[in-house]
Amino acid sequence: MAAADAVLLLVTLLAASGWLFSKQVLQQLPPLLFMGLRFGTAGLLLFLLGRWRGAVLPHRALRPTLGCGLLFGVSMMLWIKGLQHSSNLGVAAFICSMGVVLAPFASRLLLGTRLSRAAWVSMALAGLGMACMSLRAGGGLHASDWLFLAFALCSAAYLSLNSHFMARVPALPATALQLLMVGVMCLLGSVPGERWSWPALLASGHWLLASILLATCLRFLLQNWGQGKMPIARAAFILLLEPVWTALLASWWFGSVMTGQQWLGAGLILSAILVSRHKPRRPASLQSPVPAGKTGQ
């Protein structure tokens, strides 16, 4: 279990770096084209690596892997559109982390797991936290905040299903297929309304390469492996570090700062995630219903 914990900790650092890489690329490339190139190339590289290593996706795993890939694609399209219009990566990252709090509710809806009282308390805390993070003096949410909230909903479903099915599926071919699916979805969305420019692609090449190799290939391969080795609640607890790293890196790189009210909201959201991990007296209501012997613990 210690190895899986360390892997997911590295995943949070790679994910936080991905926010910075993506924001840099968006200065040159349209969002869906960028995501199509990022995820499509990463998926192709991992597919070739899997073929070289002889990793094969079992036929029975094809349907759940594609289903997770579809959710993943929708969530990433929402995320990149929100990032395009966001001016504070720290705030954006904490709103996106709401997906971790929503994951037990997604597990209840999609997998039939039980909800504990802690899950409802965490939802209330997260709601208050999001209000502090997002509501301005004039009231209402920014368009990017709504997109990030929609991302959180899709991400909750993806986290729940992915944690459930990755315990039974080889990580490398499953990750490759999911990334390829995201890439195809984004490229298809880019064709009708975005302008493709070769000079812009060259100008952003180094940031795009970092996004592909570090924030996508390495990150999601490690995340799928790590999530398959532990219950959803434990994985969610470690992944909560992503918005913290993102806020710190954004402050250092872009000079964006969060107000006292926003930091209060961030604290409430992190508290919500911690509360959601609280183990109830009855058998694990927040864990994936995968039998313990198949989780690799």
GUSE-193351 format. One line per field, with one value per residue (C-alpha): residue number from 1; chain; x, y, z negated. Coordinates in steps of 0.2 Angstrom, whole numbers. Layout:
N
num NUM / ...;
chaine A / ...;
u X / ...;
v Y / ...;
w Z / ...;
This chain:
297
num 1 / 2 / 3 / 4 / 5 / 6 / 7 / 8 / 9 / 10 / 11 / 12 / 13 / 14 / 15 / 16 / 17 / 18 / 19 / 20 / 21 / 22 / 23 / 24 / 25 / 26 / 27 / 28 / 29 / 30 / 31 / 32 / 33 / 34 / 35 / 36 / 37 / 38 / 39 / 40 / 41 / 42 / 43 / 44 / 45 / 46 / 47 / 48 / 49 / 50 / 51 / 52 / 53 / 54 / 55 / 56 / 57 / 58 / 59 / 60 / 61 / 62 / 63 / 64 / 65 / 66 / 67 / 68 / 69 / 70 / 71 / 72 / 73 / 74 / 75 / 76 / 77 / 78 / 79 / 80 / 81 / 82 / 83 / 84 / 85 / 86 / 87 / 88 / 89 / 90 / 91 / 92 / 93 / 94 / 95 / 96 / 97 / 98 / 99 / 100 / 101 / 102 / 103 / 104 / 105 / 106 / 107 / 108 / 109 / 110 / 111 / 112 / 113 / 114 / 115 / 116 / 117 / 118 / 119 / 120 / 121 / 122 / 123 / 124 / 125 / 126 / 127 / 128 / 129 / 130 / 131 / 132 / 133 / 134 / 135 / 136 / 137 / 138 / 139 / 140 / 141 / 142 / 143 / 144 / 145 / 146 / 147 / 148 / 149 / 150 / 151 / 152 / 153 / 154 / 155 / 156 / 157 / 158 / 159 / 160 / 161 / 162 / 163 / 164 / 165 / 166 / 167 / 168 / 169 / 170 / 171 / 172 / 173 / 174 / 175 / 176 / 177 / 178 / 179 / 180 / 181 / 182 / 183 / 184 / 185 / 186 / 187 / 188 / 189 / 190 / 191 / 192 / 193 / 194 / 195 / 196 / 197 / 198 / 199 / 200 / 201 / 202 / 203 / 204 / 205 / 206 / 207 / 208 / 209 / 210 / 211 / 212 / 213 / 214 / 215 / 216 / 217 / 218 / 219 / 220 / 221 / 222 / 223 / 224 / 225 / 226 / 227 / 228 / 229 / 230 / 231 / 232 / 233 / 234 / 235 / 236 / 237 / 238 / 239 / 240 / 241 / 242 / 243 / 244 / 245 / 246 / 247 / 248 / 249 / 250 / 251 / 252 / 253 / 254 / 255 / 256 / 257 / 258 / 259 / 260 / 261 / 262 / 263 / 264 / 265 / 266 / 267 / 268 / 269 / 270 / 271 / 272 / 273 / 274 / 275 / 276 / 277 / 278 / 279 / 280 / 281 / 282 / 283 / 284 / 285 / 286 / 287 / 288 / 289 / 290 / 291 / 292 / 293 / 294 / 295 / 296 / 297;
chaine A / A / A / A / A / A / A / A / A / A / A / A / A / A / A / A / A / A / A / A / A / A / A / A / A / A / A / A / A / A / A / A / A / A / A / A / A / A / A / A / A / A / A / A / A / A / A / A / A / A / A / A / A / A / A / A / A / A / A / A / A / A / A / A / A / A / A / A / A / A / A / A / A / A / A / A / A / A / A / A / A / A / A / A / A / A / A / A / A / A / A / A / A / A / A / A / A / A / A / A / A / A / A / A / A / A / A / A / A / A / A / A / A / A / A / A / A / A / A / A / A / A / A / A / A / A / A / A / A / A / A / A / A / A / A / A / A / A / A / A / A / A / A / A / A / A / A / A / A / A / A / A / A / A / A / A / A / A / A / A / A / A / A / A / A / A / A / A / A / A / A / A / A / A / A / A / A / A / A / A / A / A / A / A / A / A / A / A / A / A / A / A / A / A / A / A / A / A / A / A / A / A / A / A / A / A / A / A / A / A / A / A / A / A / A / A / A / A / A / A / A / A / A / A / A / A / A / A / A / A / A / A / A / A / A / A / A / A / A / A / A / A / A / A / A / A / A / A / A / A / A / A / A / A / A / A / A / A / A / A / A / A / A / A / A / A / A / A / A / A / A / A / A / A / A / A / A / A / A / A / A / A / A / A / A / A / A / A / A / A / A / A / A / A / A / A / A;
u 0 / 15 / 20 / 3 / 2 / 19 / 13 / -3 / 7 / 18 / 2 / -4 / 12 / 11 / -7 / -3 / 11 / -2 / -12 / 3 / 8 / -10 / -11 / 5 / -1 / -18 / -8 / -5 / -17 / -36 / -42 / -49 / -35 / -23 / -32 / -34 / -15 / -11 / -22 / -21 / -2 / -1 / -13 / -4 / 13 / 6 / -3 / 14 / 22 / 9 / 11 / 30 / 27 / 14 / 0 / -17 / -34 / -46 / -61 / -72 / -64 / -67 / -84 / -81 / -64 / -73 / -87 / -74 / -65 / -81 / -84 / -66 / -67 / -82 / -74 / -58 / -67 / -77 / -60 / -51 / -65 / -65 / -46 / -47 / -57 / -50 / -39 / -35 / -29 / -29 / -48 / -51 / -41 / -51 / -68 / -62 / -58 / -76 / -76 / -68 / -82 / -95 / -87 / -96 / -113 / -108 / -103 / -120 / -129 / -118 / -112 / -125 / -113 / -120 / -118 / -112 / -118 / -100 / -103 / -118 / -108 / -94 / -106 / -112 / -95 / -90 / -105 / -100 / -82 / -87 / -98 / -83 / -72 / -83 / -95 / -89 / -96 / -108 / -115 / -116 / -103 / -91 / -94 / -78 / -84 / -99 / -88 / -77 / -92 / -98 / -81 / -82 / -98 / -91 / -75 / -84 / -92 / -76 / -66 / -80 / -81 / -62 / -57 / -70 / -64 / -46 / -44 / -48 / -40 / -21 / -17 / -6 / -18 / -34 / -25 / -20 / -37 / -45 / -32 / -35 / -54 / -52 / -40 / -53 / -67 / -58 / -51 / -69 / -75 / -61 / -64 / -80 / -75 / -56 / -42 / -27 / -10 / 7 / 17 / 6 / 10 / 28 / 28 / 20 / 29 / 40 / 24 / 14 / 28 / 28 / 9 / 10 / 24 / 23 / 5 / -3 / 6 / 15 / 2 / -13 / -4 / 2 / -15 / -24 / -11 / -12 / -31 / -32 / -22 / -33 / -51 / -59 / -59 / -40 / -36 / -47 / -39 / -22 / -28 / -34 / -17 / -18 / -27 / -15 / 0 / -9 / -12 / 6 / 13 / 1 / 6 / 24 / 23 / 9 / 8 / -10 / -16 / -31 / -41 / -44 / -62 / -56 / -43 / -57 / -67 / -52 / -50 / -69 / -67 / -51 / -61 / -75 / -63 / -56 / -73 / -79 / -64 / -71 / -74 / -92 / -95 / -104 / -94 / -85 / -99 / -87 / -76 / -77 / -87 / -73 / -68 / -53 / -43 / -45 / -39 / -20 / -19;
v 0 / 12 / 11 / 15 / 30 / 37 / 34 / 44 / 58 / 60 / 60 / 75 / 85 / 80 / 85 / 102 / 105 / 100 / 116 / 127 / 118 / 119 / 138 / 141 / 131 / 140 / 156 / 149 / 135 / 133 / 123 / 107 / 106 / 106 / 93 / 82 / 83 / 81 / 66 / 58 / 58 / 52 / 38 / 33 / 32 / 22 / 10 / 7 / 4 / -8 / -17 / -18 / -25 / -37 / -29 / -34 / -27 / -42 / -42 / -41 / -25 / -16 / -10 / -3 / 5 / 14 / 20 / 27 / 35 / 43 / 51 / 56 / 64 / 75 / 80 / 85 / 95 / 105 / 107 / 115 / 127 / 132 / 134 / 145 / 158 / 156 / 170 / 161 / 143 / 141 / 144 / 133 / 119 / 119 / 120 / 105 / 95 / 95 / 79 / 70 / 75 / 70 / 53 / 44 / 50 / 44 / 27 / 26 / 31 / 20 / 6 / 4 / 8 / 15 / 33 / 37 / 52 / 59 / 60 / 71 / 82 / 83 / 89 / 103 / 109 / 108 / 118 / 132 / 131 / 133 / 148 / 156 / 152 / 158 / 171 / 189 / 205 / 207 / 189 / 174 / 163 / 166 / 156 / 147 / 142 / 134 / 124 / 118 / 113 / 103 / 95 / 90 / 81 / 71 / 68 / 61 / 48 / 45 / 43 / 31 / 20 / 20 / 15 / 1 / -6 / -3 / -16 / -29 / -21 / -20 / -2 / 1 / -4 / 3 / 20 / 21 / 17 / 30 / 44 / 40 / 41 / 58 / 64 / 58 / 67 / 83 / 83 / 80 / 95 / 106 / 103 / 113 / 129 / 131 / 137 / 126 / 135 / 127 / 142 / 142 / 123 / 126 / 141 / 130 / 114 / 113 / 116 / 104 / 90 / 93 / 91 / 75 / 66 / 72 / 78 / 65 / 49 / 47 / 55 / 45 / 28 / 30 / 36 / 21 / 9 / 18 / 19 / 0 / -4 / 5 / 9 / 25 / 34 / 32 / 37 / 52 / 57 / 58 / 66 / 81 / 88 / 92 / 109 / 114 / 111 / 120 / 135 / 136 / 134 / 146 / 159 / 156 / 155 / 168 / 178 / 174 / 175 / 170 / 181 / 177 / 172 / 161 / 152 / 150 / 141 / 131 / 125 / 121 / 110 / 101 / 98 / 91 / 79 / 74 / 71 / 61 / 49 / 46 / 27 / 23 / 10 / -1 / -9 / 3 / 14 / 25 / 11 / 3 / -13 / -22 / -37 / -33 / -48 / -40 / -23 / -27 / -22;
w 0 / -4 / 15 / 21 / 9 / 15 / 33 / 31 / 22 / 37 / 48 / 38 / 42 / 60 / 61 / 53 / 66 / 80 / 75 / 78 / 94 / 101 / 97 / 107 / 122 / 122 / 126 / 143 / 147 / 147 / 132 / 140 / 153 / 139 / 129 / 145 / 148 / 130 / 126 / 144 / 144 / 126 / 130 / 145 / 136 / 122 / 135 / 144 / 127 / 122 / 139 / 136 / 119 / 124 / 113 / 120 / 114 / 111 / 122 / 106 / 101 / 117 / 113 / 96 / 102 / 116 / 104 / 92 / 107 / 113 / 96 / 95 / 112 / 108 / 91 / 100 / 113 / 99 / 90 / 104 / 109 / 91 / 90 / 106 / 97 / 79 / 72 / 55 / 56 / 38 / 37 / 52 / 45 / 28 / 37 / 48 / 32 / 28 / 39 / 24 / 12 / 25 / 29 / 15 / 22 / 39 / 32 / 24 / 40 / 52 / 41 / 27 / 12 / -4 / -9 / -27 / -37 / -34 / -16 / -18 / -31 / -18 / -5 / -16 / -19 / -1 / 4 / -9 / -3 / 15 / 11 / 2 / 17 / 31 / 25 / 29 / 22 / 36 / 33 / 45 / 53 / 67 / 83 / 80 / 62 / 69 / 82 / 68 / 57 / 72 / 73 / 55 / 58 / 73 / 63 / 48 / 60 / 68 / 52 / 45 / 60 / 64 / 46 / 48 / 65 / 64 / 51 / 64 / 80 / 85 / 82 / 98 / 112 / 102 / 100 / 118 / 124 / 113 / 118 / 137 / 134 / 126 / 140 / 154 / 145 / 143 / 161 / 168 / 157 / 164 / 182 / 185 / 175 / 171 / 182 / 184 / 186 / 189 / 182 / 166 / 164 / 166 / 154 / 140 / 144 / 128 / 117 / 127 / 126 / 107 / 106 / 116 / 108 / 90 / 86 / 97 / 101 / 84 / 74 / 80 / 81 / 63 / 58 / 65 / 57 / 40 / 40 / 44 / 28 / 15 / 11 / 18 / 1 / -1 / 17 / 15 / -1 / 8 / 24 / 13 / 13 / 32 / 29 / 15 / 27 / 41 / 30 / 24 / 42 / 49 / 36 / 40 / 59 / 63 / 48 / 45 / 27 / 18 / 6 / -12 / -8 / 5 / -6 / -19 / -5 / 0 / -19 / -19 / -3 / -10 / -26 / -16 / -8 / -25 / -32 / -17 / -21 / -38 / -40 / -46 / -59 / -47 / -32 / -21 / -13 / -4 / 3 / 20 / 19 / 27 / 16 / 5 / 13 / 30 / 26 / 24 / 6;
